[in-house]
């Protein structure tokens, strides 16, 4: 079964901020591009097996079904 991926507005904003910080503040546009792509690819692997990642440890997020995906030094939080 394939699941659809939807990005929250805050998630899109966070991705943009990460990209801009690395590309412009650190002056590493290629690194920013690679990281952005790495995060997007990792998130889209959730289309086929989203339950593989652990639930977030803390409440109230755990009881709400929030899961975590680690990508490099970033934590992606998602719900099914």
trRosetta pair geometry for C-beta under 8 A, 3 or more apart (Angstrom, degrees):
i j d omega theta_ij theta_ji phi_ij phi_ji
1 48 7.9 148 81 -140 49 54
2 47 5.3 0 -159 164 82 98
2 48 6.2 -28 -110 -88 66 67
3 46 6.8 -61 73 133 125 78
3 47 5.3 -163 59 -149 72 46
3 48 7.4 -153 19 -57 86 21
3 50 5.6 -27 35 -20 158 129
3 80 7.0 -68 -139 -144 155 87
4 47 7.5 29 -95 -125 16 89
5 43 6.2 107 -153 143 143 99
5 44 6.0 -88 -21 -106 162 63
5 46 6.4 107 -94 74 110 106
5 47 6.0 -68 -36 -76 106 88
7 11 4.6 -131 -168 86 88 124
7 12 5.1 100 134 -56 128 89
7 15 7.9 -36 -159 -4 142 137
7 43 8.0 35 -85 163 99 156
8 11 4.5 99 56 0 80 103
8 12 7.3 -146 93 -3 44 83
9 12 5.7 -53 -153 35 35 112
9 13 6.4 36 149 -19 66 106
10 13 5.5 -53 -148 38 34 114
10 14 6.2 38 152 -23 66 104
11 14 5.6 -50 -146 34 32 113
11 15 6.5 33 154 -19 63 103
12 15 5.8 -53 -151 35 31 112
12 16 6.4 31 152 -18 64 107
13 16 5.7 -57 -151 37 31 112
13 17 6.3 31 153 -20 66 107
14 17 5.7 -55 -147 37 31 112
14 18 6.4 33 155 -20 65 104
15 18 5.8 -52 -148 34 30 112
15 19 6.4 30 154 -17 64 107
15 36 6.5 91 -176 -133 99 89
15 39 6.6 -171 -120 101 105 147
15 40 7.9 71 -142 -65 143 88
16 19 5.7 -55 -149 38 30 112
16 20 6.1 25 157 -16 66 110
17 20 5.8 -56 -140 40 29 108
17 21 6.1 32 160 -23 64 107
18 21 6.0 -55 -147 33 25 111
18 22 6.5 13 160 -8 62 109
18 32 7.6 161 129 -144 71 87
18 35 6.9 -119 144 120 117 128
18 36 7.2 157 97 -84 108 80
18 39 7.8 74 89 -21 155 160
18 74 7.3 6 -116 -94 153 142
19 22 6.3 -69 -153 42 25 101
19 23 5.8 12 161 -10 67 119
19 32 4.8 95 -154 178 62 111
19 33 7.7 63 -140 -75 103 41
19 35 7.5 -174 -95 80 65 104
19 36 5.0 30 -90 -74 111 126
20 23 5.9 -60 -131 46 26 105
20 24 5.4 -14 -178 16 67 118
20 25 7.5 66 134 -9 67 94
20 32 7.7 105 -44 -150 13 145
21 24 7.1 -67 -121 52 12 83
21 25 4.9 -25 -162 26 56 127
21 26 6.8 47 143 -6 66 100
21 32 7.9 163 68 -109 56 117
22 25 7.2 -21 -65 52 12 88
22 26 5.1 -31 -148 41 45 126
22 28 5.4 -63 169 71 83 101
22 29 7.9 136 117 -96 83 27
22 31 5.6 -119 168 100 124 101
22 32 3.8 163 92 -86 112 92
22 35 6.4 78 24 34 173 144
23 26 7.5 59 13 55 10 83
23 27 7.6 21 164 -120 34 21
23 28 6.6 -102 -104 74 33 50
23 29 4.3 52 -140 -103 91 66
23 31 7.9 -171 -80 66 57 77
23 32 3.8 -57 -57 6 85 166
23 33 7.6 78 -87 -37 112 72
24 27 7.0 12 -166 -77 20 52
26 31 7.5 -61 104 70 129 135
26 32 7.9 155 61 -57 111 104
28 31 3.8 -6 147 32 117 122
28 32 6.0 137 100 -25 76 86
29 32 5.4 -53 -145 36 34 116
29 33 6.3 37 156 -21 67 103
30 33 5.6 -51 -148 35 33 113
30 34 6.3 32 154 -17 65 106
31 34 5.8 -54 -146 38 31 110
31 35 6.2 29 157 -17 65 108
32 35 6.0 -58 -146 38 27 108
32 36 6.2 31 155 -21 64 108
33 36 5.8 -55 -147 35 28 113
33 37 6.3 24 156 -15 64 109
34 37 5.8 -59 -149 40 29 110
34 38 6.2 33 153 -23 65 107
35 38 5.5 -52 -145 34 32 115
35 39 6.4 31 157 -18 65 103
35 72 6.6 -55 -136 12 96 163
36 39 6.1 -58 -154 35 28 109
36 40 6.4 24 153 -16 64 109
37 40 5.7 -56 -145 39 32 111
37 41 6.1 31 158 -18 67 108
38 41 6.0 -56 -145 38 26 109
38 42 6.3 27 156 -19 62 110
38 71 6.3 153 131 180 96 112
38 72 6.5 65 117 -29 142 119
39 42 5.8 -58 -148 37 29 111
39 43 6.3 28 156 -19 65 106
39 71 5.0 116 -109 126 69 156
39 72 7.7 -68 -70 18 85 111
39 74 6.5 -14 -103 73 118 149
39 76 7.0 148 -158 -68 95 128
40 43 5.8 -55 -148 35 29 110
40 44 6.4 22 157 -14 64 110
41 44 5.9 -62 -148 40 29 107
41 45 7.0 41 151 -32 62 96
42 45 5.8 -44 -159 15 35 114
42 69 6.3 159 149 151 111 128
42 71 4.4 169 64 -101 167 123
42 76 7.1 163 110 3 117 151
43 46 6.0 -42 -178 10 46 116
43 69 7.1 145 -97 84 59 155
43 71 7.8 -41 -45 -51 75 150
43 76 6.0 -143 -89 -166 94 161
43 78 7.6 143 -141 -64 91 144
44 47 5.7 -1 -177 -18 62 113
45 48 6.9 -61 -178 36 53 97
45 49 7.6 -31 152 47 81 87
46 49 7.3 -105 -142 69 39 47
46 50 4.3 54 -172 -99 90 85
46 53 7.9 -39 -106 1 104 124
46 69 6.9 -88 -67 -66 120 153
46 78 6.6 -5 -150 98 168 166
47 50 7.6 72 -47 -52 7 96
49 52 4.8 45 135 -27 106 117
50 53 7.3 -53 179 23 51 99
50 67 7.1 140 165 54 87 158
50 78 7.1 -104 -158 112 115 130
50 80 5.1 145 110 -95 139 108
51 67 7.7 -142 -127 -91 37 158
51 80 6.9 3 -72 -62 76 154
53 67 4.7 108 93 168 106 117
53 68 5.9 -144 159 74 123 47
53 69 5.1 -78 -97 -80 163 73
54 57 7.9 14 137 -58 120 75
54 67 6.7 156 91 -149 32 83
54 68 6.2 -18 74 47 81 95
55 62 5.0 81 147 -140 120 79
55 65 7.0 -88 -123 -145 108 35
55 66 6.8 92 -161 77 74 54
55 67 5.7 -68 -105 -98 43 67
55 68 7.7 69 164 4 16 86
56 61 4.5 -29 84 116 136 123
56 62 5.5 -133 80 -75 72 67
56 66 4.4 -15 11 100 127 103
56 67 6.5 -160 -27 -116 78 14
56 68 5.2 107 -83 -38 77 107
56 77 6.4 18 -68 -129 134 107
57 62 6.3 -24 170 -71 13 124
58 61 5.8 46 85 37 77 108
58 62 6.4 176 80 -24 25 103
59 62 5.4 -60 -82 33 61 103
59 63 5.9 31 -128 -3 94 105
60 63 5.7 -58 -166 46 66 106
60 64 6.0 63 138 -23 83 111
61 64 5.5 -66 -148 42 35 110
61 66 4.0 -45 177 35 97 140
61 77 7.5 -53 -166 -158 140 134
62 65 8.0 57 172 -56 30 18
62 66 6.8 -76 -77 48 27 88
64 79 7.1 -58 136 -105 91 127
65 79 5.4 79 103 -139 100 93
65 80 6.5 -93 158 35 126 85
66 77 5.5 -2 -176 -173 111 106
66 78 7.3 142 -155 72 65 24
66 79 5.8 -51 -99 -76 56 86
67 77 7.2 154 78 -155 41 56
67 78 5.6 -31 63 69 90 77
67 79 7.0 142 13 -96 84 35
67 80 7.2 44 -1 -27 128 92
68 75 5.7 -29 -156 -166 109 99
68 76 7.0 135 -160 73 54 52
68 77 5.8 -26 -99 -99 69 66
68 78 7.9 151 -92 23 24 73
69 75 7.5 137 70 -163 46 50
69 76 4.2 -24 65 65 99 107
69 77 7.9 -170 22 -74 75 22
69 78 6.6 13 -2 10 113 117
70 74 7.4 147 -158 81 52 48
70 75 6.1 -27 -102 -103 64 64
70 76 7.6 -164 -76 20 15 80
71 74 5.0 -23 71 68 86 99
71 75 7.9 168 27 -88 72 17
71 76 5.8 40 2 -17 115 115
